[in-house]
Amino acid sequence: MAVNFSFGQVGLLDEKIQKNADVIILEASEELIVESENKIKKHFSQKIWVRNKSGMEKATMVAYYDKGSTITNMRGTLLEKGYKKPKKFKEEEIHDLSTSPNAGYVGDGRVKVIQPTISTYPAVIEYSYTTNYNGLFVYPKWYPVSHYNEAVLYSTFTLKVPEGTKLRIKENIIDNAKTSKVDGKDVYHWSLRDFYAKKEESKSLPETMIFPHVSAQPYHFTYEKTQGSLETWKDFGEYIVGLNKGTRDLSPEVIAEVKKLTKDIESPIEKARIVYEYVQSKTRYVSIQLGIGGLKPFNSSIVNDKGYGDCKGLSNYTYNLMQAVGIDARYVIIRGGRGYSVVDEEMVSSQFNHAILCLPNIVDQDTVWLECTSQTTPFGYMGRFTGNRKALIVEEGNSKLVNTKRYTAEDNLQERRTIVKLKQDKGIWLQSHIEARGFQYGNYERLERESEEELKKEFLKRYALKSSELKSIEVKNIKSYPDPVSKMNFTVDVHNYGKVINGGLMFPLFPFKDDYSTPTRYRSRKTDFVIDYPYTDIDTVDIYLLEGMKVETLPEAIDLETEFGSYKTSYQKNEDQSIRLVRTLIVKGGVYSKEQYSDYYSFLKGVDKYDESKLWIEYSPDYKKEEDLE
C-alpha cells in the first residue's frame, strides 16, 4: 500500500488517526534478509508526517552500527508546507557519531544521524538506508511504533531466512505473520494499519509491553567469529561461559595479596566482605562497550593493572578474587534500572545490560548479591537498580534464570521520629530523626558524601517545609549486612507554620504532608499500571504545646485498607501538654489493570486529604493582632 501524500490531502486522513499525534508514519517498511548466519542485510524506509514542533525528536533519523556492521545508501528528503519540491539532505547533513557520550564511557558503537531543521509545519520527511551485518547475535526487533504521540497509517516488516531455518517468534499486539516460500527462503510478513497515537500515562508498564512489536530470532547464531545456541537459557549461559574463559588470569602476586588479607578470617561472609571492599578500594567503574558486542569482559589482569573496568570486567575480577580465597561465586547478567523490569522468559536472548556477582552458598538458604561497580555500595546491598527482577546466573553446565533479592514494602522501610515545639510567633521548632532501609536506604546513602552546602541544598529541595531555616543536619550510613541503614538527623525552624483564626491557633498536625504527591488523575485510563516502588513509612510526631494552650478535640483516627496498601493514623493527648500522632503508610508493589487505577487514585487522594488534618487550639497570646483574625 503506497500513500501518495500532499498537503492538500490532509483532510483525507481520518480524524482519529490525527488525534494526539505529533507525527504520523504514513508508510514504512523494514525487510531483513538472512543469507547465512554471517551475512544479513536490512532495508529500511519510512515516510513521516511531522505535525508540530513536538514531533521533531520523533522525526530524527538515527541508525546504529558497529565494527560488525555497515550502513549504506542513507538518504532523506524534507518537504515543508508552502514548498512544491522536497529538499534532499546533503551528505554533510548526515552526521556520523560515536555512541560514547563522555570520557567515562568507551565503546565501538556508532550512529548515523539526520536531524532536520523544520521552519514551517506540517512537514513530510522520507528516510531510507541499508544495514549490512557480518552476523547477528539476535535479529533486530520490529517496532512499527516507537514513541508516544505517534500514529501509524501503514507499516510492514518482512523477514526472509533460508528455507527450514528454525525460528522463535513472538508477536505483541499485532496479527500473526503471513508466510510463504520464495526462491529457497521462508518468508514472514507482518503489517500494521491505522494505529492511533497513545498518550503517555504515569506509572505505565514498559513500552515493550504497550506498543506493538515482533521479536524473531534464530536458535543458533554466528557473531564476531563466535558461535552459540539460543535453544535454552542454559545454552545461552554456556555461550557466556565460553566468552569468560581465558579472562581469569590474576597473577600469583595478586592472589597472594588477597589471601594474606583474609588468612586469619574463619567466617566465609566476613572473608567475602573483605574481598569486596578490597575491590572497592582498588578500582573504579568505566563503561566499556567493546569486544563481542559488549558481552566479553576484559581480562582480570588488565582490570587489576589499570584500576578500572566496566560492569563485566569488575564482576569477573571480583569473581576471580573470591575463588582465590575459597569463596564460591557466580557471574550474573541482569537488566539493571530503577524502573519495572521484565525478562521475556520465552525469548532466550541477551535482554540484559549489566553484570553483577552472587555468592550462592555462603549463607544458609540465601544468596548474597554483589554490585561490583560501586565504590560505596554496602556489601550485599542491591536496591532498586538490580533488586526485584530476573537475572541469569552463568555457571558451566547449569546456567539458569533466577529471581534476585526481593524487596517488599516491609523491607523498604522509613521510620521517622519528630519533635515539634510550637513557638509564640506562629512558627515551630522541629527536630527529626530518620532511619531508612531497603530501597529507602538508597534515597539517603549518597547524602553522606555531600559537602555541607550541597547537603543543605538537597535537603531543602527534598523536604517541602515552607519558609524553613535549616539549623543543623547530619547523615550517617551504617553498612551492616544484610540490612544497611541510613540515618539522618536535622533541626529546622519553620516560620508561619500556624495561623491565628477564631481566637485560637490552627496548624497542620503532620509536618511532612507536602512530601507525598497524589498521582495523576485520568478520566479514562488507557493502559495498565505498575507500582514498582513498594514502601512503608512510619511517622511518630510529638507536638509540644505552649503553656495556656487548650485542645478540646483531636481528629478522628483513620484506618484505610486497600489492595494497593494501607494508611493508619492515631492521636493521643498526653499529660505533659503534648500530642502524639502515629502515621503508617504502606504502598504495595504490583501490576494492576487500568480499571483499578481510579481506586488507586482514590486511595492516595484519601492519604493526601487526611495528611492535611489540622488542629485548632484555644490560645490568646499577646502577639495576636487584628489583621490576623478572620
KAVENVEN-V652676 format. One record per residue. N is the residue number from 1. SS is DSSP state (2 for helix, 1 for strand, 0 for the rest). PSI is psi in whole degrees, -180 to 180 (999 if undefined). D_CENTER is the distance of its C-alpha to the mean C-alpha in Angstrom with 1 decimal. Layout:
n;ss;psi;d_center
N;SS;PSI;D_CENTER
N;SS;PSI;D_CENTER
//
This chain:
n;ss;psi;d_center
1;0;116;38.5
2;0;144;38.8
3;0;110;38.2
4;0;103;40.8
5;0;135;39.3
6;0;158;41.0
7;2;-28;40.3
8;2;-12;43.3
9;2;13;41.7
10;2;-40;38.7
11;2;-15;40.5
12;2;-19;40.6
13;0;135;36.8
14;0;139;36.1
15;2;-32;34.9
16;2;-37;32.2
17;2;-22;30.6
18;2;-22;30.7
19;0;130;29.1
20;0;6;25.7
21;0;121;25.8
22;0;-34;25.3
23;1;152;26.1
24;1;125;27.9
25;1;105;28.0
26;1;-44;31.8
27;1;146;32.0
28;1;150;30.0
29;1;142;30.6
30;1;137;29.2
31;1;119;31.5
32;1;118;30.5
33;1;116;33.8
34;1;109;33.8
35;1;-39;37.2
36;1;178;36.3
37;0;-28;33.5
38;0;22;33.8
39;1;101;34.8
40;1;144;32.4
41;1;140;32.3
42;1;127;30.2
43;1;132;31.7
44;1;135;29.6
45;1;151;31.1
46;1;140;29.9
47;1;123;31.6
48;1;136;29.6
49;1;111;30.9
50;1;115;29.2
51;0;-24;30.1
52;0;179;29.0
53;2;-32;27.3
54;2;-19;23.9
55;2;-3;24.3
56;0;-46;24.7
57;2;-40;21.2
58;2;-20;21.3
59;2;-1;24.8
60;0;134;24.0
61;1;123;24.8
62;1;120;22.5
63;1;121;23.8
64;1;146;22.4
65;1;170;24.8
66;0;-165;25.5
67;0;-12;28.7
68;0;11;28.9
69;1;162;29.1
70;1;155;30.8
71;1;130;30.6
72;1;162;34.0
73;1;37;35.6
74;1;126;32.8
75;1;161;34.4
76;1;155;33.8
77;1;155;35.7
78;1;127;35.2
79;1;112;37.5
80;1;157;37.3
81;0;135;39.2
82;0;-9;42.8
83;0;144;43.0
84;0;-31;45.0
85;0;139;43.8
86;0;150;40.3
87;1;131;39.5
88;1;140;38.5
89;0;132;35.8
90;0;163;37.6
91;2;-38;36.7
92;2;-12;35.8
93;2;-5;33.3
94;0;105;31.3
95;1;135;29.2
96;1;111;28.4
97;1;153;25.6
98;1;148;23.8
99;0;-2;20.1
100;0;109;20.3
101;0;-22;19.0
102;0;-178;20.7
103;0;-18;22.9
104;0;16;20.2
105;1;129;19.3
106;1;126;21.9
107;1;163;21.9
108;0;9;24.4
109;0;146;22.3
110;1;165;23.8
111;1;146;23.6
112;1;129;26.4
113;1;135;25.7
114;1;116;27.9
115;0;95;27.0
116;0;153;29.9
117;0;119;31.4
118;0;125;32.5
119;0;-29;35.1
120;0;144;36.0
121;0;153;34.1
122;0;171;34.0
123;1;155;33.9
124;1;129;33.7
125;1;138;32.0
126;1;138;32.7
127;1;152;31.1
128;1;148;32.0
129;1;170;31.5
130;1;135;31.9
131;1;130;29.8
132;1;122;31.8
133;1;136;30.1
134;0;57;31.9
135;0;152;30.2
136;0;140;26.7
137;0;-51;24.5
138;0;156;23.3
139;0;148;24.4
140;0;138;22.2
141;0;152;20.7
142;1;117;22.4
143;0;95;20.5
144;0;-23;23.2
145;0;126;20.8
146;0;1;17.8
147;0;154;17.2
148;0;159;17.7
149;0;34;21.2
150;1;125;22.5
151;1;158;25.5
152;1;124;27.3
153;1;-47;31.0
154;1;131;31.4
155;1;144;29.4
156;1;155;30.4
157;1;128;29.3
158;1;129;32.0
159;1;125;31.6
160;1;122;34.8
161;1;156;35.2
162;1;140;38.3
163;0;133;40.2
164;0;-1;39.3
165;0;128;35.9
166;0;123;33.9
167;1;150;30.5
168;1;123;27.6
169;1;138;26.5
170;1;127;24.0
171;1;128;24.3
172;1;117;21.8
173;0;44;23.4
174;0;150;26.1
175;0;155;29.7
176;0;155;30.9
177;0;148;32.2
178;1;133;35.8
179;1;152;37.3
180;1;174;40.3
181;1;124;42.0
182;1;125;43.1
183;0;47;44.8
184;0;16;43.8
185;1;147;40.1
186;1;127;38.1
187;1;128;36.6
188;1;137;33.7
189;1;126;33.2
190;1;153;30.6
191;1;154;30.7
192;1;130;29.0
193;1;146;31.0
194;1;57;30.7
195;1;120;27.0
196;0;146;26.4
197;0;140;23.6
198;0;140;20.8
199;0;140;19.6
200;0;137;16.0
201;0;147;15.8
202;0;150;13.7
203;0;28;11.7
204;1;158;12.1
205;0;166;11.2
206;0;150;9.6
207;2;-27;12.2
208;2;-19;13.6
209;2;-9;14.9
210;2;-40;16.3
211;0;148;18.0
212;0;141;21.0
213;1;167;20.9
214;1;131;22.9
215;1;127;22.1
216;1;131;25.3
217;1;151;25.8
218;1;164;28.8
219;0;-17;29.6
220;1;150;30.8
221;1;158;29.9
222;1;128;31.2
223;1;121;28.8
224;0;52;29.9
225;0;19;33.1
226;1;158;31.4
227;1;150;31.6
228;1;172;29.7
229;1;143;29.3
230;0;29;26.6
231;0;-46;28.9
232;0;167;27.0
233;2;-32;24.0
234;2;-41;26.9
235;2;-42;28.1
236;2;-42;24.8
237;2;-36;24.7
238;2;-35;28.2
239;2;-44;27.3
240;2;-39;24.8
241;2;-44;27.6
242;2;-39;29.9
243;2;-36;27.8
244;2;-22;27.5
245;0;139;31.3
246;0;-6;33.2
247;0;-7;30.4
248;0;78;31.3
249;0;48;34.2
250;0;143;34.4
251;0;156;37.8
252;2;-32;40.2
253;2;-42;40.1
254;2;-43;36.4
255;2;-41;36.8
256;2;-39;39.8
257;2;-46;38.0
258;2;-30;35.2
259;2;-38;37.8
260;2;-39;39.8
261;2;-31;37.0
262;2;10;36.7
263;0;-30;40.4
264;0;10;41.3
265;0;122;38.2
266;0;-35;38.8
267;0;122;35.7
268;2;-38;33.2
269;2;-36;30.2
270;2;-37;31.7
271;2;-44;32.4
272;2;-38;28.9
273;2;-40;27.7
274;2;-43;30.2
275;2;-44;29.1
276;2;-45;25.4
277;2;-27;26.5
278;2;-45;28.8
279;2;-43;26.0
280;2;-37;24.1
281;2;-21;27.4
282;2;-21;28.3
283;0;166;25.2
284;1;163;22.3
285;1;133;19.3
286;0;130;19.7
287;1;121;17.6
288;1;105;20.3
289;1;64;19.8
290;0;158;23.5
291;0;108;25.6
292;2;62;25.4
293;2;22;22.3
294;2;17;20.4
295;0;-24;21.0
296;0;126;24.0
297;0;155;23.9
298;0;156;26.4
299;0;145;29.4
300;2;-32;29.2
301;2;-36;32.3
302;2;-44;30.7
303;2;-43;27.7
304;2;-43;30.4
305;2;-40;32.6
306;2;-30;30.1
307;0;15;28.1
308;1;166;24.7
309;1;170;22.5
310;0;-174;19.2
311;2;-38;17.1
312;2;-49;19.7
313;2;-43;22.6
314;2;-39;21.9
315;2;-41;21.1
316;2;-40;24.2
317;2;-45;26.2
318;2;-38;25.3
319;2;-48;26.3
320;2;-47;29.6
321;2;-41;30.3
322;2;-46;29.6
323;2;-35;31.9
324;2;-29;34.5
325;0;14;34.9
326;0;18;35.0
327;0;123;31.5
328;0;121;30.2
329;0;161;26.7
330;1;137;24.5
331;1;138;22.2
332;1;136;18.9
333;1;146;16.4
334;1;159;12.9
335;0;103;9.6
336;0;156;7.4
337;0;160;3.8
338;0;-10;3.1
339;0;-172;3.2
340;0;133;6.6
341;0;135;7.7
342;0;133;11.3
343;0;125;13.9
344;0;100;16.9
345;0;-22;19.6
346;0;-29;22.4
347;0;89;21.3
348;0;117;21.9
349;0;176;20.2
350;0;93;17.8
351;0;25;14.4
352;0;157;13.0
353;0;10;11.9
354;1;156;12.7
355;1;140;15.8
356;1;-168;16.8
357;1;151;20.1
358;1;153;21.5
359;1;98;25.0
360;1;-22;26.0
361;1;15;29.4
362;1;-24;29.5
363;1;137;29.2
364;0;126;31.1
365;0;34;29.1
366;1;164;25.7
367;1;137;23.5
368;1;127;22.4
369;1;137;19.0
370;1;122;18.9
371;0;112;16.3
372;0;0;18.7
373;0;-9;17.2
374;0;139;17.4
375;0;-3;20.9
376;0;-16;20.2
377;0;135;18.1
378;0;151;20.6
379;0;124;22.1
380;0;4;20.4
381;0;134;17.4
382;0;-57;13.9
383;0;-161;11.9
384;0;-28;8.3
385;0;-33;7.2
386;0;-4;9.8
387;0;162;11.4
388;0;51;12.0
389;0;173;11.7
390;1;150;14.3
391;1;158;15.5
392;1;112;18.7
393;1;125;21.3
394;1;111;23.6
395;0;129;27.1
396;0;122;30.3
397;0;-2;31.7
398;0;32;29.1
399;0;144;25.6
400;1;154;23.6
401;1;135;20.3
402;1;168;19.6
403;1;137;17.4
404;0;-177;15.9
405;0;132;16.7
406;0;119;16.4
407;0;116;15.7
408;0;176;17.5
409;0;-36;18.3
410;0;-33;21.3
411;0;-38;19.5
412;0;72;17.2
413;1;133;20.4
414;1;122;21.4
415;1;129;25.2
416;1;124;26.8
417;1;126;30.6
418;1;135;32.0
419;1;128;35.6
420;1;122;36.6
421;1;121;40.2
422;1;146;41.6
423;0;161;43.6
424;0;-13;46.6
425;0;23;45.0
426;0;6;42.5
427;0;-176;39.8
428;1;154;38.3
429;1;126;37.8
430;1;132;34.5
431;1;131;33.5
432;1;145;30.4
433;1;125;29.2
434;1;138;25.6
435;1;127;24.5
436;1;137;20.8
437;0;168;19.6
438;2;-140;16.7
439;2;-36;13.3
440;2;-22;15.6
441;2;-41;17.1
442;2;-20;14.0
443;2;-23;14.7
444;2;-20;18.1
445;2;-47;18.2
446;2;-18;18.1
447;2;-26;20.6
448;2;-26;23.4
449;2;-1;23.3
450;0;152;23.7
451;0;162;27.1
452;2;-40;29.0
453;2;-45;28.8
454;2;-36;25.0
455;2;-41;24.6
456;2;-41;26.8
457;2;-46;24.9
458;2;-41;21.5
459;2;-48;23.4
460;2;-27;25.0
461;2;-42;21.8
462;2;-40;20.1
463;0;131;23.2
464;0;30;24.9
465;0;112;28.3
466;0;148;30.5
467;0;47;33.3
468;1;154;32.5
469;1;114;33.8
470;1;121;32.0
471;1;-39;34.7
472;1;152;33.0
473;1;142;29.7
474;1;135;28.9
475;1;137;25.8
476;1;135;26.2
477;1;131;24.0
478;1;106;25.7
479;0;52;24.2
480;0;145;25.9
481;0;137;25.0
482;0;14;23.7
483;0;78;22.8
484;0;150;22.1
485;1;134;22.8
486;1;133;22.1
487;1;137;25.2
488;1;133;25.8
489;1;135;29.2
490;1;153;30.0
491;1;134;33.0
492;1;140;33.1
493;1;125;36.0
494;1;122;35.0
495;0;150;37.6
496;0;44;38.9
497;0;-39;36.9
498;0;177;39.6
499;1;129;41.9
500;1;124;45.7
501;1;135;46.7
502;0;43;49.7
503;0;18;51.3
504;1;-167;48.4
505;1;130;44.9
506;1;129;41.7
507;1;155;38.4
508;1;139;34.9
509;0;-33;34.7
510;0;108;31.0
511;0;-13;30.3
512;0;25;26.4
513;2;-31;26.4
514;2;-2;24.6
515;2;-11;21.5
516;0;125;20.6
517;0;145;19.9
518;0;138;20.9
519;0;163;18.5
520;0;141;19.5
521;0;139;22.6
522;0;132;23.3
523;0;-41;26.8
524;0;95;25.9
525;0;142;22.3
526;0;-22;21.7
527;0;156;18.7
528;0;166;17.6
529;1;162;14.9
530;1;139;12.6
531;1;101;12.6
532;0;5;9.7
533;0;80;11.0
534;0;145;14.6
535;1;163;16.9
536;1;127;20.5
537;1;123;22.2
538;1;121;25.9
539;1;131;28.0
540;1;118;31.7
541;1;119;33.4
542;1;118;37.0
543;1;120;38.7
544;1;123;42.1
545;0;159;44.6
546;0;158;47.4
547;0;135;51.0
548;0;-11;52.5
549;0;140;49.3
550;1;133;49.7
551;0;119;47.2
552;0;-46;48.7
553;0;133;45.8
554;0;155;42.2
555;0;159;39.5
556;0;141;39.2
557;0;145;36.8
558;0;142;33.9
559;1;96;32.6
560;1;128;29.9
561;1;122;28.7
562;1;171;26.3
563;0;-14;24.2
564;0;-13;21.1
565;1;-165;22.4
566;1;161;25.4
567;1;126;26.9
568;1;142;30.1
569;1;153;32.3
570;1;151;35.7
571;1;142;38.2
572;1;133;41.2
573;1;128;44.1
574;0;164;45.5
575;0;-20;48.9
576;0;30;47.8
577;0;32;47.0
578;1;158;43.2
579;1;132;40.8
580;1;126;37.9
581;1;129;34.9
582;1;122;32.5
583;1;130;29.3
584;1;120;26.8
585;1;124;23.7
586;1;125;21.7
587;1;121;18.7
588;0;153;18.1
589;0;164;15.0
590;1;172;15.5
591;1;132;15.7
592;1;155;18.6
593;0;156;20.8
594;2;-29;21.1
595;2;-22;24.6
596;2;-8;23.3
597;2;-38;21.3
598;2;-35;24.5
599;2;-39;25.2
600;2;-45;21.7
601;2;-44;22.4
602;2;-37;25.9
603;2;-51;24.8
604;2;-26;22.7
605;2;-38;25.4
606;2;-41;27.9
607;2;-46;26.0
608;2;-43;26.1
609;2;-48;29.8
610;2;-28;30.9
611;2;-19;29.0
612;0;-1;31.4
613;0;136;34.4
614;1;158;37.1
615;1;132;40.2
616;1;129;43.6
617;1;132;46.0
618;1;121;49.7
619;0;133;50.4
620;0;76;52.8
621;0;164;52.3
622;0;-27;54.6
623;0;-12;51.9
624;0;129;51.5
625;0;161;52.6
626;2;-40;53.7
627;2;-14;50.7
628;2;-20;48.3
629;0;148;49.8
630;0;999;48.8
//
